[in-house]
Amino acid sequence: MSNTTQAKSHEPAETPAAETPPPGPADPALEAAQSEIARLLAECDQLRDQALRAAAEAENTRRRLEREKADAVLYAATAFARDMLSVADNLERALKALPGTIDEGLRPLVTGLEATHRELLTLFERHGITRVEAVGRPLDPMNHQAMVEVEHDGPEGHVVAELQSGWRMKDRLLRPALVSVARARREEAEETPCSS
C-alpha cells in the first residue's frame, strides 16, 4: 500500500450535517423575543432621529444667535445715528438759509457752522452712514418715499427734487429720502361743450 492510500484511510470519516427540525408550531418564547427585538430596534431608530433633530435645532439656534450678535454689534449705533440725522438736517437748513453776503462779524459763526457740518458728515462716513442718492435717479421704493408728483420734462418716474435727504447705515436704511417725482406733462384739457 502506498503512503497516499494510508493517509486516506486514517482520515476521519465525514459526519453527516445536523438535520434541521421540520417546521412545526412556533415557540412562543422565541416569537416574544423577536417581537421585543423589533420593538427595541424601532424605538432605537426613533430616539436616533430625535437626537439628530435636536442636534440640528441646537446648531440652527447657535447660528441664529451668532448672526443676531454680529448684527447687534454692527448696528448698535443705529438709533443714535437716526437721531443725529435731525442734527445734520438742521445744520444744512441753517447753512442754506444764510444770505449771500455775510457781515464780517458773523463770518466766524458761519465758518464754525460749516466746520461742524463737515465734521458731522466725516463722522457719518467713518461709521458707514451714507446719503441716499436721489435727484436724477429712478424712484426706488426701497430708498425713496415719493411725496409729490410734478409735471416735468425729464423722464417720468425719476426723482426731480429732494425734500429731505435719505440715509443708510451700511446696508440698512435709516431714513428714506423724501422726494418729488416727475410725471409727464398733461396735454391741455380739451374743451368740453357747455350745455345750454
For each residue, the residues with C-beta under 8 A, 3 or more apart:
1: 5 6
2: 5 6
3: 6 7
4: 7 8
5: 1 2 8 9
6: 1 2 3 9 10
7: 3 4 10 11
8: 4 5 11
9: 5 6
10: 6 7
11: 7 8
12:
13:
14:
15:
16:
17:
18:
19:
20:
21: 24
22:
23:
24: 21
25:
26: 30 31
27: 30 31
28: 31 32
29: 32 33
30: 26 27 33 34
31: 26 27 28 34 35
32: 28 29 35 36
33: 29 30 36 37
34: 30 31 37 38
35: 31 32 38 39
36: 32 33 39 40
37: 33 34 40 41
38: 34 35 41 42
39: 35 36 42 43
40: 36 37 43 44
41: 37 38 44 45
42: 38 39 45 46
43: 39 40 46 47
44: 40 41 47 48
45: 41 42 48 49
46: 42 43 49 50
47: 43 44 50 51
48: 44 45 51 52
49: 45 46 52 53
50: 46 47 53 54
51: 47 48 54 55
52: 48 49 55 56
53: 49 50 56 57
54: 50 51 57 58
55: 51 52 58 59
56: 52 53 59 60
57: 53 54 60 61
58: 54 55 61 62
59: 55 56 62 63
60: 56 57 63 64
61: 57 58 64 65
62: 58 59 65 66
63: 59 60 66 67
64: 60 61 67 68
65: 61 62 68 69
66: 62 63 69 70
67: 63 64 70 71
68: 64 65 71 72
69: 65 66 72 73
70: 66 67 73 74
71: 67 68 74 75
72: 68 69 75 76
73: 69 70 76
74: 70 71 170
75: 71 72 78 169 170 172
76: 72 73
77: 80 81 127 169
78: 75 81 82 169 172 174
79: 82 83
80: 77 83 84
81: 77 78 84 85 124 127 129 167 169 174
82: 78 79 85 174 175
83: 79 80 86 87
84: 80 81 87 88 120 124
85: 81 82 88 89 167 174 175
86: 83 89 90
87: 83 84 90 91 120
88: 84 85 91 92 117 120 121 124 165
89: 85 86 92 93 164 165
90: 86 87 93 94
91: 87 88 94 95 113 116 117 120
92: 88 89 95 96 117 165
93: 89 90 96 97
94: 90 91 97 98 113
95: 91 92 98 110 113 114 117
96: 92 93
97: 93 94
98: 94 95 102 110
99: 102
100:
101:
102: 98 99 106 107 110
103: 106 107
104: 107
105:
106: 102 103 109 110
107: 102 103 104 110 111
108: 111 112
109: 106 112 113
110: 95 98 102 106 107 113 114
111: 107 108 114 115
112: 108 109 115 116
113: 91 94 95 109 110 116 117
114: 95 110 111 117 118
115: 111 112 118 119
116: 91 112 113 119 120
117: 88 91 92 95 113 114 120 121
118: 114 115 121 122
119: 115 116 122 123
120: 84 87 88 91 116 117 123 124
121: 88 117 118 124 125
122: 118 119 125 126
123: 119 120 126 127
124: 81 84 88 120 121 127 129 130 167
125: 121 122 128 129 130
126: 122 123
127: 77 81 123 124 169
128: 125 169 170
129: 81 124 125 167 168 169 174
130: 124 125 167 168
131: 165 166 167 168
132: 143 144 165 166 167 168 173 176 177
133: 137
134: 137 143 144 159 162 165 166 177 179
135: 159 160 161 162 179
136: 154 158 159
137: 133 134 140 158 159
138: 155 157 158 159
139: 144 146 157 158 159 179 181
140: 137 143 144
141: 144 145
142: 173
143: 132 134 140 166 168 173 176 177
144: 132 134 139 140 141 159 166 176 177 178 179
145: 141 166 176 177 178 179
146: 139 149 179 180 181
147: 163 178 179 180
148: 163 180 181
149: 146 180 181 182 183
150: 160 161 180 181 182 183
151: 182 183 184 185 186
152: 160 182 183 185
153: 185
154: 136 158 160 182
155: 138 158 182
156: 182 183 184
157: 138 139 181 182 183
158: 136 137 138 139 154 155 181 182
159: 134 135 136 137 138 139 144 162 177 179 180 181 182
160: 135 150 152 154 179 180 181 182
161: 135 150 179 180
162: 134 135 159 165 166 177 178 179
163: 147 148 178 179 180
164: 89 175 177 178
165: 88 89 92 131 132 134 162 177
166: 131 132 134 143 144 145 162 173 174 175 176 177 178
167: 81 85 124 129 130 131 132 173 174 175
168: 129 130 131 132 143 171 172 173 174
169: 75 77 78 81 127 128 129 172 174
170: 74 75 128
171: 168
172: 75 78 168 169
173: 132 142 143 166 167 168 176
174: 78 81 82 85 129 166 167 168 169
175: 82 85 164 166 167
176: 132 143 144 145 166 173
177: 132 134 143 144 145 159 162 164 165 166
178: 144 145 147 162 163 164 166
179: 134 135 139 144 145 146 147 159 160 161 162 163
180: 146 147 148 149 150 159 160 161 163
181: 139 146 148 149 150 157 158 159 160
182: 149 150 151 152 154 155 156 157 158 159 160
183: 149 150 151 152 156 157
184: 151 156
185: 151 152 153
186: 151 189
187: 190
188:
189: 186
190: 187
191:
192:
193:
194:
195:
196:
